Amino acid sequence: MTSRGDQPGTVGARLHDDGVTDEQSAPTTVRDRLTAAGLSESRIEQHMSAGRLRVDGEPVTDLDEPAPTGTRVVIWTE
């Protein structure tokens, strides 16, 4: 089914009237990156207080420390 404003051959409702932009930025802090990876806030806090979080090999002391794309965020185990 087409409506008056649609191009011939268009089926269904139009999804977007304007251009689509990605307004959500990529995670930029250690906390954001670990949350995006699926860790809970309490688990992140446990790993930090135990000294197991590293950004590019350096220990994390502040979860709001910048960790832009390209940096390596790991949970260090011994």
PDB file of N, CA, C and O in Angstrom:
ATOM      1  N   MET A   1       0.844  -1.166   0.000  1.00  0.00           N
ATOM      2  CA  MET A   1       0.000   0.000   0.000  1.00  0.00           C
ATOM      3  C   MET A   1       0.894   1.234   0.000  1.00  0.00           C
ATOM      4  O   MET A   1       1.861   1.299   0.759  1.00  0.00           O
ATOM      5  N   THR A   2       0.587   2.187  -0.822  1.00  0.00           N
ATOM      6  CA  THR A   2       1.350   3.427  -0.884  1.00  0.00           C
ATOM      7  C   THR A   2       0.462   4.586  -0.477  1.00  0.00           C
ATOM      8  O   THR A   2      -0.764   4.516  -0.561  1.00  0.00           O
ATOM      9  N   SER A   3       1.107   5.651  -0.033  1.00  0.00           N
ATOM     10  CA  SER A   3       0.360   6.869   0.268  1.00  0.00           C
ATOM     11  C   SER A   3       0.756   7.930  -0.741  1.00  0.00           C
ATOM     12  O   SER A   3       1.704   7.736  -1.501  1.00  0.00           O
ATOM     13  N   ARG A   4       0.054   9.038  -0.760  1.00  0.00           N
ATOM     14  CA  ARG A   4       0.292  10.071  -1.772  1.00  0.00           C
ATOM     15  C   ARG A   4       1.732  10.573  -1.822  1.00  0.00           C
ATOM     16  O   ARG A   4       2.262  10.819  -2.906  1.00  0.00           O
ATOM     17  N   GLY A   5       2.368  10.728  -0.668  1.00  0.00           N
ATOM     18  CA  GLY A   5       3.715  11.310  -0.645  1.00  0.00           C
ATOM     19  C   GLY A   5       4.835  10.324  -0.939  1.00  0.00           C
ATOM     20  O   GLY A   5       5.980  10.734  -1.134  1.00  0.00           O
ATOM     21  N   ASP A   6       4.530   9.050  -0.974  1.00  0.00           N
ATOM     22  CA  ASP A   6       5.566   8.043  -1.186  1.00  0.00           C
ATOM     23  C   ASP A   6       5.889   7.874  -2.665  1.00  0.00           C
ATOM     24  O   ASP A   6       5.062   8.155  -3.533  1.00  0.00           O
ATOM     25  N   GLN A   7       7.076   7.422  -2.929  1.00  0.00           N
ATOM     26  CA  GLN A   7       7.497   7.119  -4.286  1.00  0.00           C
ATOM     27  C   GLN A   7       6.740   5.889  -4.777  1.00  0.00           C
ATOM     28  O   GLN A   7       6.394   5.024  -3.972  1.00  0.00           O
ATOM     29  N   PRO A   8       6.483   5.794  -6.051  1.00  0.00           N
ATOM     30  CA  PRO A   8       5.824   4.603  -6.580  1.00  0.00           C
ATOM     31  C   PRO A   8       6.621   3.350  -6.214  1.00  0.00           C
ATOM     32  O   PRO A   8       7.849   3.337  -6.300  1.00  0.00           O
ATOM     33  N   GLY A   9       5.923   2.316  -5.811  1.00  0.00           N
ATOM     34  CA  GLY A   9       6.591   1.069  -5.444  1.00  0.00           C
ATOM     35  C   GLY A   9       6.956   0.982  -3.978  1.00  0.00           C
ATOM     36  O   GLY A   9       7.435  -0.062  -3.533  1.00  0.00           O
ATOM     37  N   THR A  10       6.746   2.054  -3.199  1.00  0.00           N
ATOM     38  CA  THR A  10       7.051   2.041  -1.776  1.00  0.00           C
ATOM     39  C   THR A  10       5.950   1.296  -1.043  1.00  0.00           C
ATOM     40  O   THR A  10       4.767   1.555  -1.264  1.00  0.00           O
ATOM     41  N   VAL A  11       6.329   0.380  -0.180  1.00  0.00           N
ATOM     42  CA  VAL A  11       5.358  -0.401   0.562  1.00  0.00           C
ATOM     43  C   VAL A  11       5.464  -0.055   2.033  1.00  0.00           C
ATOM     44  O   VAL A  11       6.572   0.049   2.558  1.00  0.00           O
ATOM     45  N   GLY A  12       4.342   0.125   2.713  1.00  0.00           N
ATOM     46  CA  GLY A  12       4.338   0.375   4.150  1.00  0.00           C
ATOM     47  C   GLY A  12       4.623   1.821   4.497  1.00  0.00           C
ATOM     48  O   GLY A  12       4.776   2.680   3.629  1.00  0.00           O
ATOM     49  N   ALA A  13       4.689   2.058   5.793  1.00  0.00           N
ATOM     50  CA  ALA A  13       4.912   3.415   6.296  1.00  0.00           C
ATOM     51  C   ALA A  13       6.371   3.809   6.137  1.00  0.00           C
ATOM     52  O   ALA A  13       7.269   2.969   6.185  1.00  0.00           O
ATOM     53  N   ARG A  14       6.584   5.080   5.951  1.00  0.00           N
ATOM     54  CA  ARG A  14       7.934   5.617   5.865  1.00  0.00           C
ATOM     55  C   ARG A  14       8.557   5.593   7.250  1.00  0.00           C
ATOM     56  O   ARG A  14       7.916   6.026   8.208  1.00  0.00           O
ATOM     57  N   LEU A  15       9.787   5.102   7.393  1.00  0.00           N
ATOM     58  CA  LEU A  15      10.432   5.000   8.693  1.00  0.00           C
ATOM     59  C   LEU A  15      11.010   6.323   9.169  1.00  0.00           C
ATOM     60  O   LEU A  15      10.926   6.639  10.356  1.00  0.00           O
ATOM     61  N   HIS A  16      11.590   7.096   8.273  1.00  0.00           N
ATOM     62  CA  HIS A  16      12.227   8.361   8.646  1.00  0.00           C
ATOM     63  C   HIS A  16      11.878   9.415   7.608  1.00  0.00           C
ATOM     64  O   HIS A  16      11.975   9.180   6.403  1.00  0.00           O
ATOM     65  N   ASP A  17      11.475  10.571   8.093  1.00  0.00           N
ATOM     66  CA  ASP A  17      11.184  11.665   7.176  1.00  0.00           C
ATOM     67  C   ASP A  17      12.438  12.467   6.865  1.00  0.00           C
ATOM     68  O   ASP A  17      12.576  12.999   5.764  1.00  0.00           O
ATOM     69  N   ASP A  18      13.345  12.558   7.819  1.00  0.00           N
ATOM     70  CA  ASP A  18      14.582  13.330   7.650  1.00  0.00           C
ATOM     71  C   ASP A  18      15.768  12.378   7.615  1.00  0.00           C
ATOM     72  O   ASP A  18      15.622  11.170   7.806  1.00  0.00           O
ATOM     73  N   GLY A  19      16.943  12.943   7.369  1.00  0.00           N
ATOM     74  CA  GLY A  19      18.158  12.132   7.423  1.00  0.00           C
ATOM     75  C   GLY A  19      18.361  11.583   8.820  1.00  0.00           C
ATOM     76  O   GLY A  19      17.995  12.227   9.803  1.00  0.00           O
ATOM     77  N   VAL A  20      18.931  10.420   8.914  1.00  0.00           N
ATOM     78  CA  VAL A  20      19.167   9.784  10.199  1.00  0.00           C
ATOM     79  C   VAL A  20      20.606  10.045  10.606  1.00  0.00           C
ATOM     80  O   VAL A  20      21.530   9.853   9.816  1.00  0.00           O
ATOM     81  N   THR A  21      20.790  10.485  11.845  1.00  0.00           N
ATOM     82  CA  THR A  21      22.141  10.714  12.354  1.00  0.00           C
ATOM     83  C   THR A  21      22.330   9.913  13.626  1.00  0.00           C
ATOM     84  O   THR A  21      21.367   9.614  14.332  1.00  0.00           O
ATOM     85  N   ASP A  22      23.549   9.574  13.909  1.00  0.00           N
ATOM     86  CA  ASP A  22      23.880   8.846  15.131  1.00  0.00           C
ATOM     87  C   ASP A  22      24.297   9.869  16.172  1.00  0.00           C
ATOM     88  O   ASP A  22      25.446  10.309  16.199  1.00  0.00           O
ATOM     89  N   GLU A  23      23.355  10.245  17.030  1.00  0.00           N
ATOM     90  CA  GLU A  23      23.651  11.270  18.022  1.00  0.00           C
ATOM     91  C   GLU A  23      24.219  10.696  19.309  1.00  0.00           C
ATOM     92  O   GLU A  23      24.701  11.452  20.152  1.00  0.00           O
ATOM     93  N   GLN A  24      24.175   9.386  19.486  1.00  0.00           N
ATOM     94  CA  GLN A  24      24.728   8.775  20.678  1.00  0.00           C
ATOM     95  C   GLN A  24      26.218   8.552  20.456  1.00  0.00           C
ATOM     96  O   GLN A  24      26.628   7.821  19.555  1.00  0.00           O
ATOM     97  N   SER A  25      27.014   9.197  21.297  1.00  0.00           N
ATOM     98  CA  SER A  25      28.455   9.068  21.131  1.00  0.00           C
ATOM     99  C   SER A  25      28.946   7.751  21.720  1.00  0.00           C
ATOM    100  O   SER A  25      28.277   7.140  22.554  1.00  0.00           O
ATOM    101  N   ALA A  26      30.100   7.334  21.285  1.00  0.00           N
ATOM    102  CA  ALA A  26      30.703   6.113  21.795  1.00  0.00           C
ATOM    103  C   ALA A  26      31.104   6.317  23.253  1.00  0.00           C
ATOM    104  O   ALA A  26      31.415   7.440  23.649  1.00  0.00           O
ATOM    105  N   PRO A  27      31.104   5.254  24.061  1.00  0.00           N
ATOM    106  CA  PRO A  27      31.518   5.384  25.457  1.00  0.00           C
ATOM    107  C   PRO A  27      32.918   5.984  25.549  1.00  0.00           C
ATOM    108  O   PRO A  27      33.812   5.609  24.790  1.00  0.00           O
ATOM    109  N   THR A  28      33.106   6.924  26.487  1.00  0.00           N
ATOM    110  CA  THR A  28      34.386   7.612  26.541  1.00  0.00           C
ATOM    111  C   THR A  28      35.108   7.501  27.872  1.00  0.00           C
ATOM    112  O   THR A  28      36.259   7.926  27.966  1.00  0.00           O
ATOM    113  N   THR A  29      34.481   6.946  28.909  1.00  0.00           N
ATOM    114  CA  THR A  29      35.170   6.777  30.184  1.00  0.00           C
ATOM    115  C   THR A  29      35.305   5.287  30.472  1.00  0.00           C
ATOM    116  O   THR A  29      34.672   4.453  29.824  1.00  0.00           O
ATOM    117  N   VAL A  30      36.136   4.972  31.449  1.00  0.00           N
ATOM    118  CA  VAL A  30      36.306   3.575  31.845  1.00  0.00           C
ATOM    119  C   VAL A  30      34.949   3.006  32.258  1.00  0.00           C
ATOM    120  O   VAL A  30      34.582   1.905  31.847  1.00  0.00           O
ATOM    121  N   ARG A  31      34.210   3.755  33.067  1.00  0.00           N
ATOM    122  CA  ARG A  31      32.888   3.313  33.521  1.00  0.00           C
ATOM    123  C   ARG A  31      31.956   3.055  32.334  1.00  0.00           C
ATOM    124  O   ARG A  31      31.284   2.026  32.282  1.00  0.00           O
ATOM    125  N   ASP A  32      31.918   3.995  31.379  1.00  0.00           N
ATOM    126  CA  ASP A  32      31.062   3.847  30.195  1.00  0.00           C
ATOM    127  C   ASP A  32      31.431   2.598  29.398  1.00  0.00           C
ATOM    128  O   ASP A  32      30.556   1.839  28.981  1.00  0.00           O
ATOM    129  N   ARG A  33      32.719   2.392  29.193  1.00  0.00           N
ATOM    130  CA  ARG A  33      33.162   1.249  28.391  1.00  0.00           C
ATOM    131  C   ARG A  33      32.808  -0.074  29.060  1.00  0.00           C
ATOM    132  O   ARG A  33      32.360  -1.007  28.393  1.00  0.00           O
ATOM    133  N   LEU A  34      33.010  -0.162  30.389  1.00  0.00           N
ATOM    134  CA  LEU A  34      32.717  -1.412  31.088  1.00  0.00           C
ATOM    135  C   LEU A  34      31.214  -1.653  31.199  1.00  0.00           C
ATOM    136  O   LEU A  34      30.760  -2.794  31.123  1.00  0.00           O
ATOM    137  N   THR A  35      30.446  -0.586  31.379  1.00  0.00           N
ATOM    138  CA  THR A  35      28.990  -0.711  31.401  1.00  0.00           C
ATOM    139  C   THR A  35      28.494  -1.169  30.039  1.00  0.00           C
ATOM    140  O   THR A  35      27.615  -2.027  29.957  1.00  0.00           O
ATOM    141  N   ALA A  36      29.047  -0.607  28.968  1.00  0.00           N
ATOM    142  CA  ALA A  36      28.667  -1.005  27.613  1.00  0.00           C
ATOM    143  C   ALA A  36      29.025  -2.469  27.345  1.00  0.00           C
ATOM    144  O   ALA A  36      28.389  -3.129  26.524  1.00  0.00           O
ATOM    145  N   ALA A  37      30.046  -2.968  28.043  1.00  0.00           N
ATOM    146  CA  ALA A  37      30.449  -4.372  27.886  1.00  0.00           C
ATOM    147  C   ALA A  37      29.575  -5.312  28.711  1.00  0.00           C
ATOM    148  O   ALA A  37      29.716  -6.531  28.617  1.00  0.00           O
ATOM    149  N   GLY A  38      28.664  -4.745  29.528  1.00  0.00           N
ATOM    150  CA  GLY A  38      27.721  -5.561  30.256  1.00  0.00           C
ATOM    151  C   GLY A  38      28.001  -5.749  31.734  1.00  0.00           C
ATOM    152  O   GLY A  38      27.294  -6.511  32.393  1.00  0.00           O
ATOM    153  N   LEU A  39      29.012  -5.079  32.280  1.00  0.00           N
ATOM    154  CA  LEU A  39      29.290  -5.218  33.705  1.00  0.00           C
ATOM    155  C   LEU A  39      28.380  -4.299  34.509  1.00  0.00           C
ATOM    156  O   LEU A  39      28.062  -3.193  34.073  1.00  0.00           O
ATOM    157  N   SER A  40      27.966  -4.759  35.680  1.00  0.00           N
ATOM    158  CA  SER A  40      27.134  -3.942  36.559  1.00  0.00           C
ATOM    159  C   SER A  40      28.017  -2.926  37.276  1.00  0.00           C
ATOM    160  O   SER A  40      29.233  -3.093  37.370  1.00  0.00           O
ATOM    161  N   GLU A  41      27.384  -1.876  37.774  1.00  0.00           N
ATOM    162  CA  GLU A  41      28.115  -0.830  38.501  1.00  0.00           C
ATOM    163  C   GLU A  41      28.832  -1.413  39.725  1.00  0.00           C
ATOM    164  O   GLU A  41      29.975  -1.054  40.006  1.00  0.00           O
ATOM    165  N   SER A  42      28.155  -2.316  40.452  1.00  0.00           N
ATOM    166  CA  SER A  42      28.783  -2.889  41.652  1.00  0.00           C
ATOM    167  C   SER A  42      29.987  -3.760  41.286  1.00  0.00           C
ATOM    168  O   SER A  42      30.993  -3.758  41.997  1.00  0.00           O
ATOM    169  N   ARG A  43      29.890  -4.494  40.193  1.00  0.00           N
ATOM    170  CA  ARG A  43      31.004  -5.346  39.763  1.00  0.00           C
ATOM    171  C   ARG A  43      32.199  -4.484  39.321  1.00  0.00           C
ATOM    172  O   ARG A  43      33.351  -4.807  39.612  1.00  0.00           O
ATOM    173  N   ILE A  44      31.910  -3.401  38.625  1.00  0.00           N
ATOM    174  CA  ILE A  44      32.972  -2.483  38.198  1.00  0.00           C
ATOM    175  C   ILE A  44      33.684  -1.916  39.420  1.00  0.00           C
ATOM    176  O   ILE A  44      34.913  -1.859  39.457  1.00  0.00           O
ATOM    177  N   GLU A  45      32.908  -1.495  40.422  1.00  0.00           N
ATOM    178  CA  GLU A  45      33.486  -0.952  41.665  1.00  0.00           C
ATOM    179  C   GLU A  45      34.356  -1.996  42.361  1.00  0.00           C
ATOM    180  O   GLU A  45      35.426  -1.665  42.872  1.00  0.00           O
ATOM    181  N   GLN A  46      33.907  -3.256  42.388  1.00  0.00           N
ATOM    182  CA  GLN A  46      34.688  -4.330  43.019  1.00  0.00           C
ATOM    183  C   GLN A  46      36.033  -4.510  42.320  1.00  0.00           C
ATOM    184  O   GLN A  46      37.068  -4.627  42.976  1.00  0.00           O
ATOM    185  N   HIS A  47      36.014  -4.531  41.001  1.00  0.00           N
ATOM    186  CA  HIS A  47      37.262  -4.705  40.255  1.00  0.00           C
ATOM    187  C   HIS A  47      38.205  -3.529  40.471  1.00  0.00           C
ATOM    188  O   HIS A  47      39.413  -3.722  40.599  1.00  0.00           O
ATOM    189  N   MET A  48      37.664  -2.309  40.513  1.00  0.00           N
ATOM    190  CA  MET A  48      38.530  -1.146  40.714  1.00  0.00           C
ATOM    191  C   MET A  48      39.135  -1.154  42.119  1.00  0.00           C
ATOM    192  O   MET A  48      40.333  -0.922  42.278  1.00  0.00           O
ATOM    193  N   SER A  49      38.315  -1.417  43.135  1.00  0.00           N
ATOM    194  CA  SER A  49      38.839  -1.397  44.500  1.00  0.00           C
ATOM    195  C   SER A  49      39.859  -2.511  44.734  1.00  0.00           C
ATOM    196  O   SER A  49      40.722  -2.385  45.603  1.00  0.00           O
ATOM    197  N   ALA A  50      39.766  -3.600  43.966  1.00  0.00           N
ATOM    198  CA  ALA A  50      40.734  -4.688  44.071  1.00  0.00           C
ATOM    199  C   ALA A  50      41.987  -4.418  43.229  1.00  0.00           C
ATOM    200  O   ALA A  50      42.933  -5.204  43.256  1.00  0.00           O
ATOM    201  N   GLY A  51      41.992  -3.300  42.479  1.00  0.00           N
ATOM    202  CA  GLY A  51      43.161  -2.944  41.671  1.00  0.00           C
ATOM    203  C   GLY A  51      43.292  -3.756  40.400  1.00  0.00           C
ATOM    204  O   GLY A  51      44.397  -3.908  39.881  1.00  0.00           O
ATOM    205  N   ARG A  52      42.188  -4.282  39.884  1.00  0.00           N
ATOM    206  CA  ARG A  52      42.261  -5.144  38.707  1.00  0.00           C
ATOM    207  C   ARG A  52      41.980  -4.442  37.381  1.00  0.00           C
ATOM    208  O   ARG A  52      42.154  -5.050  36.325  1.00  0.00           O
ATOM    209  N   LEU A  53      41.552  -3.184  37.404  1.00  0.00           N
ATOM    210  CA  LEU A  53      41.255  -2.484  36.156  1.00  0.00           C
ATOM    211  C   LEU A  53      42.493  -1.795  35.612  1.00  0.00           C
ATOM    212  O   LEU A  53      43.245  -1.165  36.356  1.00  0.00           O
ATOM    213  N   ARG A  54      42.699  -1.921  34.300  1.00  0.00           N
ATOM    214  CA  ARG A  54      43.835  -1.283  33.627  1.00  0.00           C
ATOM    215  C   ARG A  54      43.358  -0.634  32.332  1.00  0.00           C
ATOM    216  O   ARG A  54      42.490  -1.161  31.635  1.00  0.00           O
ATOM    217  N   VAL A  55      43.940   0.512  32.029  1.00  0.00           N
ATOM    218  CA  VAL A  55      43.737   1.169  30.730  1.00  0.00           C
ATOM    219  C   VAL A  55      45.105   1.288  30.102  1.00  0.00           C
ATOM    220  O   VAL A  55      45.984   1.972  30.628  1.00  0.00           O
ATOM    221  N   ASP A  56      45.286   0.621  28.978  1.00  0.00           N
ATOM    222  CA  ASP A  56      46.589   0.561  28.304  1.00  0.00           C
ATOM    223  C   ASP A  56      47.697   0.174  29.277  1.00  0.00           C
ATOM    224  O   ASP A  56      48.801   0.716  29.223  1.00  0.00           O
ATOM    225  N   GLY A  57      47.389  -0.778  30.176  1.00  0.00           N
ATOM    226  CA  GLY A  57      48.385  -1.307  31.100  1.00  0.00           C
ATOM    227  C   GLY A  57      48.547  -0.532  32.393  1.00  0.00           C
ATOM    228  O   GLY A  57      49.236  -0.999  33.300  1.00  0.00           O
ATOM    229  N   GLU A  58      47.934   0.638  32.507  1.00  0.00           N
ATOM    230  CA  GLU A  58      48.061   1.464  33.711  1.00  0.00           C
ATOM    231  C   GLU A  58      46.852   1.239  34.627  1.00  0.00           C
ATOM    232  O   GLU A  58      45.720   1.168  34.148  1.00  0.00           O
ATOM    233  N   PRO A  59      47.087   1.125  35.949  1.00  0.00           N
ATOM    234  CA  PRO A  59      45.975   0.915  36.881  1.00  0.00           C
ATOM    235  C   PRO A  59      44.978   2.080  36.855  1.00  0.00           C
ATOM    236  O   PRO A  59      45.360   3.239  36.696  1.00  0.00           O
ATOM    237  N   VAL A  60      43.710   1.749  37.013  1.00  0.00           N
ATOM    238  CA  VAL A  60      42.655   2.754  37.041  1.00  0.00           C
ATOM    239  C   VAL A  60      42.362   3.128  38.486  1.00  0.00           C
ATOM    240  O   VAL A  60      42.122   2.258  39.324  1.00  0.00           O
ATOM    241  N   THR A  61      42.383   4.422  38.773  1.00  0.00           N
ATOM    242  CA  THR A  61      42.042   4.901  40.106  1.00  0.00           C
ATOM    243  C   THR A  61      40.772   5.747  40.089  1.00  0.00           C
ATOM    244  O   THR A  61      40.239   6.097  41.142  1.00  0.00           O
ATOM    245  N   ASP A  62      40.293   6.072  38.898  1.00  0.00           N
ATOM    246  CA  ASP A  62      39.090   6.881  38.735  1.00  0.00           C
ATOM    247  C   ASP A  62      38.280   6.301  37.577  1.00  0.00           C
ATOM    248  O   ASP A  62      38.749   6.276  36.440  1.00  0.00           O
ATOM    249  N   LEU A  63      37.063   5.834  37.868  1.00  0.00           N
ATOM    250  CA  LEU A  63      36.239   5.229  36.830  1.00  0.00           C
ATOM    251  C   LEU A  63      35.792   6.223  35.764  1.00  0.00           C
ATOM    252  O   LEU A  63      35.377   5.827  34.675  1.00  0.00           O
ATOM    253  N   ASP A  64      35.875   7.504  36.077  1.00  0.00           N
ATOM    254  CA  ASP A  64      35.499   8.524  35.100  1.00  0.00           C
ATOM    255  C   ASP A  64      36.703   9.014  34.296  1.00  0.00           C
ATOM    256  O   ASP A  64      36.633  10.026  33.599  1.00  0.00           O
ATOM    257  N   GLU A  65      37.798   8.282  34.406  1.00  0.00           N
ATOM    258  CA  GLU A  65      38.998   8.551  33.613  1.00  0.00           C
ATOM    259  C   GLU A  65      38.681   8.333  32.135  1.00  0.00           C
ATOM    260  O   GLU A  65      37.992   7.373  31.791  1.00  0.00           O
ATOM    261  N   PRO A  66      39.170   9.206  31.256  1.00  0.00           N
ATOM    262  CA  PRO A  66      38.913   9.018  29.822  1.00  0.00           C
ATOM    263  C   PRO A  66      39.463   7.683  29.321  1.00  0.00           C
ATOM    264  O   PRO A  66      40.553   7.255  29.699  1.00  0.00           O
ATOM    265  N   ALA A  67      38.679   7.045  28.465  1.00  0.00           N
ATOM    266  CA  ALA A  67      39.089   5.796  27.830  1.00  0.00           C
ATOM    267  C   ALA A  67      38.473   5.765  26.433  1.00  0.00           C
ATOM    268  O   ALA A  67      37.590   4.955  26.150  1.00  0.00           O
ATOM    269  N   PRO A  68      38.952   6.663  25.561  1.00  0.00           N
ATOM    270  CA  PRO A  68      38.353   6.742  24.223  1.00  0.00           C
ATOM    271  C   PRO A  68      38.606   5.475  23.416  1.00  0.00           C
ATOM    272  O   PRO A  68      39.469   4.662  23.748  1.00  0.00           O
ATOM    273  N   THR A  69      37.832   5.332  22.352  1.00  0.00           N
ATOM    274  CA  THR A  69      38.003   4.198  21.452  1.00  0.00           C
ATOM    275  C   THR A  69      39.459   4.125  21.022  1.00  0.00           C
ATOM    276  O   THR A  69      40.068   5.137  20.678  1.00  0.00           O
ATOM    277  N   GLY A  70      40.004   2.932  21.044  1.00  0.00           N
ATOM    278  CA  GLY A  70      41.406   2.752  20.693  1.00  0.00           C
ATOM    279  C   GLY A  70      42.267   2.441  21.890  1.00  0.00           C
ATOM    280  O   GLY A  70      43.349   1.870  21.745  1.00  0.00           O
ATOM    281  N   THR A  71      41.796   2.815  23.099  1.00  0.00           N
ATOM    282  CA  THR A  71      42.521   2.436  24.302  1.00  0.00           C
ATOM    283  C   THR A  71      42.068   1.049  24.709  1.00  0.00           C
ATOM    284  O   THR A  71      40.951   0.630  24.408  1.00  0.00           O
ATOM    285  N   ARG A  72      42.941   0.348  25.391  1.00  0.00           N
ATOM    286  CA  ARG A  72      42.633  -1.022  25.796  1.00  0.00           C
ATOM    287  C   ARG A  72      42.241  -1.017  27.274  1.00  0.00           C
ATOM    288  O   ARG A  72      43.053  -0.686  28.137  1.00  0.00           O
ATOM    289  N   VAL A  73      40.999  -1.384  27.556  1.00  0.00           N
ATOM    290  CA  VAL A  73      40.497  -1.470  28.931  1.00  0.00           C
ATOM    291  C   VAL A  73      40.385  -2.948  29.271  1.00  0.00           C
ATOM    292  O   VAL A  73      39.688  -3.701  28.590  1.00  0.00           O
ATOM    293  N   VAL A  74      41.081  -3.362  30.339  1.00  0.00           N
ATOM    294  CA  VAL A  74      41.067  -4.776  30.718  1.00  0.00           C
ATOM    295  C   VAL A  74      40.868  -4.932  32.218  1.00  0.00           C
ATOM    296  O   VAL A  74      41.163  -4.033  33.006  1.00  0.00           O
ATOM    297  N   ILE A  75      40.357  -6.102  32.585  1.00  0.00           N
ATOM    298  CA  ILE A  75      40.295  -6.490  33.989  1.00  0.00           C
ATOM    299  C   ILE A  75      41.458  -7.447  34.188  1.00  0.00           C
ATOM    300  O   ILE A  75      41.465  -8.556  33.653  1.00  0.00           O
ATOM    301  N   TRP A  76      42.426  -7.014  34.954  1.00  0.00           N
ATOM    302  CA  TRP A  76      43.688  -7.706  35.131  1.00  0.00           C
ATOM    303  C   TRP A  76      43.525  -8.834  36.144  1.00  0.00           C
ATOM    304  O   TRP A  76      43.049  -8.607  37.256  1.00  0.00           O
ATOM    305  N   THR A  77      43.913 -10.034  35.768  1.00  0.00           N
ATOM    306  CA  THR A  77      43.910 -11.155  36.707  1.00  0.00           C
ATOM    307  C   THR A  77      45.316 -11.699  36.789  1.00  0.00           C
ATOM    308  O   THR A  77      46.069 -11.668  35.816  1.00  0.00           O
ATOM    309  N   GLU A  78      45.660 -12.196  37.954  1.00  0.00           N
ATOM    310  CA  GLU A  78      47.018 -12.689  38.135  1.00  0.00           C
ATOM    311  C   GLU A  78      47.042 -14.166  38.333  1.00  0.00           C
ATOM    312  O   GLU A  78      48.112 -14.749  38.502  1.00  0.00           O
TER     313      GLU A  78
END
